[in-house]
């Protein structure tokens, strides 16, 4: 897929992936590269194809790809008979999307924060927010393991459909770089 082959909706969607990733603490470019790989046809794209498709430098794509590789959002793959780096999107790891350890960290931080201001008026808006975040973190911490287990069970009993139909793209690897 080239930039010229993208529809305006696809271009807008790729930009929105960039904005979402930026809002989540990542870089806009990493979000754009991830969005490109989700929409790409074929699903395996070279560094050059991604850069040309997004209209950016290969250095910008290379930096974003490194971040996405470390986050296990994409993987580097070999293309027989071709040199250079090729990438494709990895299936979502729910633990990576909703990391329980981050929720636990938030819970501990809110507990510690509230301890440091325990002698103050707890009705102040910032302290009330800390109480709400503590309750929210405790709720998510209690519910997330069961939710993730239900999701995995659903994926095992009701695998995703191959929207490409027969002869579509091969199954994606589930771990690391190759």
C-alpha angles and dihedrals in degrees: 000000000000131000089257091054093054118099119231087251091055092048090050092047092052089052090049090052086054093051093047092050090049091050088052091056100266130105125280090231093055089052091049092049090048091049091048092053092049091055099034123121110227095033093221111074133180122233088250093050092051093047093047092045093052094039093236137115123280088237090060091050092045092055092046091046090054090055092047092048091052090049091048092236093123135018134215113238135185120240111206111242094013132098126213135045123315125186141192136179118266123223112268117270105209091207088058094049094047106022110197091204089062090052090050090049091051089050092052092045092052091048092050092044092052091048090057092055099034091118093057134082103284093200092076109115096243093050091045088053090052090052090050092048090049091052091045093050091048090050094049091044090055097042104037100073091054092044092052091047090052090049092051091048090050091050090051095049098035108030118196116273120248101238088190088067124213112355092022125144119315120258113278123243116250102215142059129302125320 
